[in-house]
């Protein structure tokens, strides 16, 4: 399946391809103009604590929808969709360890699961592209680089750990424009949380992201960092959570919402 062809697809088209096993790659640059979302699934006995974690850490975990226990249909953002099959890939964690990366959740699903959909930075990328700002991972046809930081999230019960950030290289003037644009999307991580020196937030080597792929940092560019919805994966590993399911980093759920629906 041609990545370029899918840039102008809608959310339903991307989900249909995922459900049929015809797309298992990253969703950056796909279905431009449609809101993409991070997925977190927890057992019901952890759902309240994770909801509290999201409320305390809205930059990293901006809530779009919370489903009823056992439900896999996000009726608000994509009626008729199925969170068990409609993402390219998933990550399954047990006791803080990644144990599986399936393309569907049929064999893992339980009736006590509560699913959370969180805003994603891919949502504002179309606005950045329209403004002529560079997105190196899309240019390179790879996944956005993501890094664990030394920035501690506000804990909630068992959910405690570091914030994860995504990074996009820009010239300083472009970074200022990105702040203006991203301020319109508070439910998609909003404005960047850090510019410049990565070591000040605990990132030792930009060439070795914890998730995703490295991208080139060119002359006079600075790294620009946004809070990232992969934070729950880092928390799961740090806190050794007994069980958690998420999307595979960069392999998002594409909704039926248009980006304008998240503009403040």
Residue pairs with C-beta under 8 A, 6 or more apart in sequence:
1 17
1 22
1 23
3 25
3 29
3 30
3 141
6 13
6 14
6 17
6 23
6 30
6 31
7 29
7 30
7 31
7 32
8 31
8 32
9 30
9 31
10 31
10 34
10 256
11 31
11 34
11 35
11 78
11 254
11 255
11 256
11 257
12 78
12 256
13 31
14 23
14 27
14 30
14 31
14 34
14 254
15 78
15 81
15 86
15 253
15 254
17 23
18 24
18 85
18 86
18 87
18 88
18 103
19 82
19 85
19 86
19 104
21 103
21 104
23 88
24 88
24 89
24 103
24 251
25 88
25 251
26 88
26 142
26 143
26 144
26 250
26 251
27 36
27 88
27 122
27 250
27 251
27 252
27 254
28 122
28 125
28 135
28 137
28 138
28 143
28 144
28 250
29 125
29 135
29 138
30 254
31 254
32 125
32 126
32 129
33 126
33 258
33 259
34 254
34 255
34 256
34 257
34 258
34 259
35 64
35 77
35 119
35 120
35 123
35 188
35 254
35 255
35 257
35 258
35 259
35 261
35 262
36 120
36 122
36 123
36 252
36 253
36 254
36 255
37 64
37 65
37 77
37 117
37 118
37 119
37 120
37 229
37 252
37 253
37 254
37 255
38 61
38 117
38 118
38 119
38 120
38 229
38 230
38 232
38 246
38 247
38 252
38 253
39 83
39 87
39 90
39 115
39 116
39 117
39 118
39 245
39 246
39 247
39 252
39 253
40 50
40 61
40 115
40 116
40 118
40 232
40 244
40 245
40 246
41 83
41 105
41 113
41 114
41 115
41 116
41 244
41 245
41 246
42 50
42 113
42 114
42 116
42 243
42 244
42 245
43 110
43 112
43 113
43 114
43 243
44 69
44 112
44 113
44 114
45 112
46 157
46 158
46 159
46 241
47 66
47 69
47 114
48 157
49 156
49 157
49 158
49 159
50 114
50 116
50 156
50 159
50 232
51 63
51 66
51 116
52 156
52 157
52 159
53 61
53 153
53 154
53 155
53 156
53 157
53 159
53 235
54 61
54 62
54 63
54 116
54 118
55 63
55 156
56 153
56 154
56 155
56 156
57 153
57 154
57 163
57 231
58 186
59 163
59 189
59 190
59 193
59 227
60 153
60 163
60 164
60 189
60 227
60 228
60 229
60 231
61 118
61 229
61 231
61 232
62 118
62 119
62 186
62 187
62 188
62 189
62 190
63 116
63 117
63 118
63 119
63 187
64 76
64 77
64 117
64 118
64 119
64 187
64 255
65 74
65 76
65 77
65 116
65 117
66 114
66 115
66 116
66 117
67 73
67 74
67 83
67 114
67 115
67 116
67 117
68 114
69 111
69 112
69 113
69 114
70 110
70 111
70 112
70 113
71 115
72 82
72 83
72 84
72 109
72 115
73 79
73 80
73 81
73 82
73 83
74 81
74 83
74 115
74 117
74 253
74 255
77 117
77 255
77 256
77 257
78 86
78 253
78 255
78 256
78 257
79 256
81 253
81 255
81 256
83 105
83 115
83 253
84 104
84 105
84 106
84 109
85 104
85 105
85 106
86 253
87 247
87 248
87 251
87 252
87 253
88 103
88 248
88 251
89 101
89 102
89 103
89 247
89 248
89 251
90 100
90 101
90 102
90 103
90 104
90 105
90 245
90 246
90 247
90 248
90 251
91 98
91 100
91 101
91 233
91 245
91 246
91 247
91 248
91 249
92 98
92 99
92 100
92 101
92 102
92 108
92 244
92 245
93 99
93 233
93 236
93 237
93 241
93 243
93 244
93 245
93 246
94 242
94 243
95 240
95 241
95 242
96 236
96 237
96 238
96 239
96 240
96 241
97 237
98 237
100 108
101 248
102 108
105 245
108 245
113 245
117 253
117 255
118 229
119 185
119 187
119 188
119 189
119 229
119 262
120 188
120 189
120 229
120 252
121 144
121 166
121 188
121 189
121 226
121 228
121 229
122 144
122 188
122 252
123 185
123 188
123 259
123 262
124 181
124 182
124 184
124 185
124 188
124 189
124 259
125 135
125 138
126 259
127 181
127 182
127 184
127 185
127 259
128 135
128 178
128 181
128 182
129 135
129 138
131 177
131 181
133 170
133 174
133 177
133 178
133 181
134 168
134 169
134 170
134 174
135 168
136 168
136 169
136 215
136 216
137 143
137 144
137 145
137 168
137 212
137 213
137 215
140 213
140 215
140 216
142 212
142 213
142 215
143 211
143 212
143 213
143 249
143 250
144 166
144 167
144 168
144 212
144 213
144 215
144 250
145 166
145 167
145 206
145 209
145 211
145 212
145 213
145 214
145 215
146 164
146 165
146 166
146 167
146 209
146 210
146 211
146 212
146 228
146 230
146 249
146 250
147 164
147 165
147 167
147 198
147 203
147 206
147 209
147 210
147 211
147 225
148 162
148 164
148 202
148 210
148 234
149 162
149 163
149 164
149 165
149 201
149 202
149 203
149 225
150 162
150 201
150 202
151 162
151 163
151 165
151 193
151 201
151 202
152 160
152 161
152 162
152 163
153 159
153 160
153 161
153 162
153 163
153 231
153 235
158 239
158 241
159 232
159 235
159 239
159 241
160 235
160 238
160 239
161 231
161 234
161 235
161 236
161 237
161 238
161 239
162 202
162 231
162 234
162 235
162 238
163 193
163 227
163 228
163 231
163 234
164 210
164 211
164 227
164 228
164 230
164 231
164 233
164 234
165 193
165 194
165 201
165 203
165 225
165 226
165 227
165 228
166 212
166 225
166 226
166 228
166 230
167 198
167 206
167 209
167 215
167 223
167 224
167 225
167 226
168 178
168 223
168 224
168 226
169 215
169 216
169 217
169 218
169 221
169 222
169 223
169 224
170 178
170 221
170 222
170 224
171 220
171 221
171 222
172 195
172 220
172 222
175 192
175 195
175 222
175 224
178 192
178 224
179 191
179 192
182 188
182 189
182 190
182 191
182 192
182 226
183 190
183 191
183 264
184 263
184 264
185 259
185 262
185 263
185 264
186 262
186 264
187 262
188 262
189 226
189 227
189 228
189 229
190 227
191 226
192 224
192 225
192 226
193 225
193 226
193 227
194 200
194 201
194 224
194 225
195 222
195 223
195 224
195 225
196 222
196 223
198 204
198 206
198 223
198 225
201 225
206 214
206 217
206 223
207 214
208 214
210 234
211 230
211 233
211 249
211 250
212 249
212 250
217 223
230 246
230 249
232 244
232 246
233 244
233 246
233 249
235 241
236 244
236 246
247 253
